[in-house]
Amino acid sequence: MRFDHAGVATDDAEGLAFLYEDLFGCEIAHEERFQELKVIFLELENGYFELLEPQDDGTIARYLERHGSGLHHIALETDDIEAALETAADVDVELIDEEPRRGAWGHGVAFLHPGSTGGMLIEFVEH
């Protein structure tokens, strides 16, 4: 597995993107509206920041209400998401997604419950 991205929940994805561009010298690699979200990916040399701004009520809007802006999840890229989910289940990690689903950029994604991973929401992503 490889690091893919850090997902950041924010009320202002565009403003944070401008800050990160100046601060880290990175550029916007991809933007889209996905489900109830505005999503901006900023490309770094070894991965991305995924900025998640809610456009409607949903998971990220509720997260922001409870926790405020900040790190939401870490994503790891895998070449075989089904095998990664099987391994996670074999070591008794609780799966949020038992089957991959479509994520941003059309990639297959699946999440692991933070209660089973030391408090970290982890996403598997298959490009």
VOMI-87462 format. One line per 3 residues: their letters; for each residue x, z, y of N, C-alpha, C, O. Coordinates in pm, whole numbers. Each point is the difference from the previous one (the first is absolute). Example, Ala and Ser with C-alpha at 12.3 -4.5 7.8 and 13.67 -1.06 7.14 Angstrom:
<sites>
as> 1319,780,-569,-89,0,119,90,0,120,104,66,-2 ~ -139,-138,107,82,6,119,-77,73,109,51,17,111;
</sites>
This chain:
<sites>
mrf> 84,0,-118,-84,0,118,88,0,124,114,46,0 ~ -173,-99,105,69,-10,128,-89,54,110,-123,-8,-9 ~ 184,65,113,-77,40,116,-62,-125,61,67,-101,15;
dha> -198,108,19,-67,-112,64,-35,32,144,40,-71,92 ~ -116,180,-73,-38,35,138,-43,145,11,-33,67,-98 ~ 34,-21,224,-57,129,36,-127,-30,79,4,-69,101;
gva> -117,122,-148,-127,-19,69,-20,110,103,10,118,-32 ~ -37,-158,157,-15,95,110,-141,-13,57,-40,-107,44 ~ -35,216,-45,-134,4,59,15,23,150,76,86,43;
tdd> -150,-165,36,10,11,145,-129,-45,66,-75,-80,-56 ~ 50,132,175,-115,-45,79,34,-124,82,-90,-62,57 ~ 220,25,-52,43,-112,85,112,-77,-69,117,21,30;
aeg> -153,-109,-123,101,-74,-76,84,-90,90,121,-9,-17 ~ -185,-57,112,74,-91,88,100,76,87,115,-42,12 ~ -157,153,46,91,80,82,116,54,-81,114,-1,47;
laf> -142,48,-169,107,51,-85,92,-113,-44,121,20,-11 ~ -177,-138,-13,83,-116,-36,97,-34,112,118,-26,-25 ~ -166,27,149,89,-28,115,111,104,7,116,-34,23;
lye> -150,161,-41,101,106,1,103,-22,-110,120,4,26 ~ -165,-28,-149,91,-17,-112,87,-125,17,117,-1,-38 ~ -174,-106,95,81,-120,26,117,34,90,113,-39,-27;
dlf> -140,113,134,106,39,94,94,103,-60,122,-9,16 ~ -178,107,-83,78,110,-54,90,-41,-116,116,39,-6 ~ -170,-119,-86,73,-35,-123,50,-144,-4,70,-39,-94;
gce> -104,-41,196,43,-140,0,-64,-83,-108,58,-97,-47 ~ -179,134,7,-71,-75,-104,-107,-89,64,-30,14,118 ~ -25,-103,-198,-101,-93,49,-124,5,-88,6,39,-116;
iah> -117,-78,175,-125,-9,-76,13,-113,-101,30,-114,36 ~ -52,146,-163,8,-98,-108,-138,-52,-39,-14,-113,-48 ~ -89,197,70,-135,-38,-45,-102,90,68,23,119,18;
eer> -136,-179,19,-114,74,55,-126,-50,-68,-13,-119,-28 ~ -80,210,3,-129,-40,-54,-103,109,22,33,116,24 ~ -157,-155,-34,-111,95,-9,-33,6,-147,-28,-101,-64;
fqe> 32,222,10,-21,19,-144,-97,115,-18,26,112,44 ~ -138,-141,-108,-107,98,-17,-33,59,136,-36,-74,92 ~ 45,205,-74,-34,63,128,124,24,85,-2,87,87;
lkv> 109,-163,-110,128,27,65,58,-119,75,-21,-115,-37 ~ 95,146,143,96,-93,59,133,40,-61,40,116,6 ~ 31,-212,-65,125,28,-70,111,-85,62,-15,-121,17;
ifl> 125,186,17,118,-70,52,120,42,-85,28,119,-17 ~ 43,-219,-36,124,26,-73,118,-35,89,8,-110,54 ~ 83,205,-40,126,-21,73,113,-8,-102,15,89,-84;
ele> 63,-196,93,104,-22,-101,131,66,40,52,-19,109 ~ -1,98,-202,133,58,9,88,-72,-101,-50,-81,-77 ~ 177,109,76,89,-68,-94,-36,30,-145,15,-86,-87;
ngy> -63,206,60,-25,40,-139,-144,43,-26,-24,81,-89 ~ -70,-133,165,-140,34,-22,-80,-16,129,42,-68,92 ~ -157,133,-89,-93,-16,111,-55,135,45,-1,97,-76;
fel> -44,-93,200,-96,98,46,-135,-70,-4,-14,-111,51 ~ -84,175,-111,-136,-51,0,-81,91,92,-22,116,-32 ~ -21,-169,145,-77,78,97,-147,-22,-27,-47,-114,-3;
lep> -27,223,-16,-140,-4,-41,-87,61,109,5,120,24 ~ -85,-204,42,-90,46,105,-145,-23,-43,-39,-114,-24 ~ -40,219,14,-139,-19,-42,-81,-75,106,16,22,120;
qdd> -102,-111,-167,-91,-74,86,-143,49,-19,-89,-32,79 ~ 68,107,-184,-130,56,-39,27,130,-73,115,37,-24 ~ -222,31,-11,14,119,-83,55,-42,-137,-37,-105,-52;
gti> 123,184,-3,58,-29,-130,109,101,-30,13,101,68 ~ 64,-131,-169,104,90,-48,101,37,108,31,117,18 ~ 20,-216,55,102,27,101,-60,73,120,65,88,57;
ary> -187,-123,-18,-67,72,109,-15,148,-35,25,87,83 ~ -67,-59,-206,-14,140,-44,136,69,-6,11,118,34 ~ 92,-190,-78,134,57,-5,45,39,141,53,110,20;
ler> -74,-198,78,40,30,138,-76,120,55,58,81,72 ~ -185,-69,-105,-79,116,45,57,130,-54,4,100,71 ~ 39,-102,-195,50,122,-65,145,31,34,37,115,21;
hgs> 47,-220,-14,145,21,7,65,-54,126,113,38,32 ~ -180,-126,40,63,-66,115,90,-113,-46,13,-27,-120 ~ 50,-38,217,88,-113,-31,122,46,-78,48,113,16;
glh> 2,-202,-101,122,30,-73,7,-71,-133,-81,-87,-31 ~ 180,126,-47,23,-60,-131,-121,20,-88,-45,113,-20 ~ -9,-221,-34,-116,5,-87,40,-18,-146,-50,73,-87;
hia> 138,-169,58,42,-23,-138,134,-72,-5,47,-55,100 ~ 13,58,-218,122,-75,-31,-36,-100,-109,-67,34,-97 ~ 111,-158,114,-29,-105,-98,127,-44,-70,104,-21,62;
let> -115,7,-193,109,-49,-83,-41,-132,-62,-110,-13,-55 ~ 198,-85,65,-27,-131,-58,37,-1,-147,105,52,-40 ~ -192,-110,-39,25,-14,-143,-29,-144,-41,-84,-67,60;
ddi> 153,22,-163,-26,-133,-54,-116,0,-98,-52,-106,-34 ~ 11,225,-12,-108,12,-98,-83,124,31,29,109,-49 ~ -130,-126,131,-79,114,46,-78,66,-113,-17,122,0;
eaa> -29,-201,-96,-72,59,-114,92,92,-80,-41,109,-39 ~ 164,-152,16,96,84,-73,34,125,81,16,108,-57 ~ -4,-121,189,29,116,85,-114,101,-8,25,121,-8;
let> -150,-168,10,-115,90,-13,-3,66,-137,-32,118,-11 ~ 66,-192,-91,4,56,-136,106,109,-11,-24,105,-59 ~ 141,-128,117,106,100,1,-46,125,74,21,112,-47;
aad> -83,-131,163,-50,114,78,-100,82,-82,7,123,-2 ~ -100,-190,-64,-98,70,-83,67,72,-116,-39,111,-37 ~ 141,-174,-21,72,60,-113,70,130,38,18,88,-84;
vdv> 22,-75,211,68,123,44,-97,92,75,41,86,77 ~ -171,-107,-103,-107,86,51,-15,-1,153,-36,102,59 ~ 64,-214,3,-28,-15,143,-144,-50,13,-40,-95,-67;
eli> -35,160,155,-139,-40,23,-4,-130,80,62,-11,106 ~ -135,-86,-158,-11,-130,65,-122,-1,91,-109,40,-41 ~ 126,-86,163,-115,-27,86,-61,-133,-43,-122,-14,-7;
dee> 209,-83,-21,-43,-131,-48,49,-19,-143,121,-6,-25 ~ -213,-3,-68,40,-25,-138,33,-146,-25,69,-34,-96 ~ -119,-52,182,28,-144,-5,48,-42,138,-44,56,100;
prr> 135,-154,-93,42,-49,131,-118,-62,76,-94,-51,-60 ~ 103,57,193,-101,-63,85,73,-80,108,122,12,16 ~ -196,-92,56,59,-82,105,31,86,121,-85,75,48;
gaw> 208,-86,1,41,71,120,35,-97,110,-28,-120,-10 ~ 88,170,116,44,-84,112,93,-109,-52,68,18,-100 ~ -67,-129,169,78,-118,-36,-45,-60,-133,65,-91,-51;
ghg> -175,141,-6,-49,-49,-128,77,53,-121,-20,-49,-111 ~ 106,147,132,80,56,-110,-86,92,-86,-97,58,47 ~ 135,-46,-173,-61,98,-88,54,138,33,121,19,13;
vaf> -212,78,1,42,137,33,-76,100,-87,-107,-30,-53 ~ 165,148,40,-63,112,-69,65,128,51,121,5,22 ~ -203,99,-4,48,126,57,2,110,-104,-82,4,-92;
lhp> 179,88,110,14,119,-83,-42,121,83,30,7,119 ~ -99,86,-182,-52,116,72,113,93,44,86,35,-81 ~ -87,6,208,108,87,50,6,136,-70,105,64,-2;
gst> -217,-19,-57,2,126,-73,87,-4,-124,38,104,-54 ~ -5,-225,8,84,-17,-119,141,-46,33,83,-12,-90 ~ -55,-14,217,130,-58,37,72,83,106,71,-56,84;
ggm> -90,185,-87,69,87,95,-54,-7,141,72,30,96 ~ -198,-69,-81,-62,-4,131,11,-133,72,-46,-12,114 ~ 106,-88,-175,21,-132,63,-97,-101,-60,-7,-17,-122;
lie> -69,-52,209,-82,-112,-43,96,-118,-24,69,-45,91 ~ -67,-2,-214,90,-110,-37,-83,-121,-38,-99,10,-72 ~ 143,-124,122,-65,-127,-29,97,-86,-80,117,-12,35;
fve> -167,-47,-144,74,-106,-67,-49,-131,59,-120,-17,22 ~ 211,-76,3,-38,-131,53,74,-108,-79,120,11,-25 ~ -194,-113,-13,58,-115,-72,-22,-123,86,-114,-36,28;
h> 222,-28,12,-8,-120,86,-35,-122,-81,-11,-110,55;
</sites>
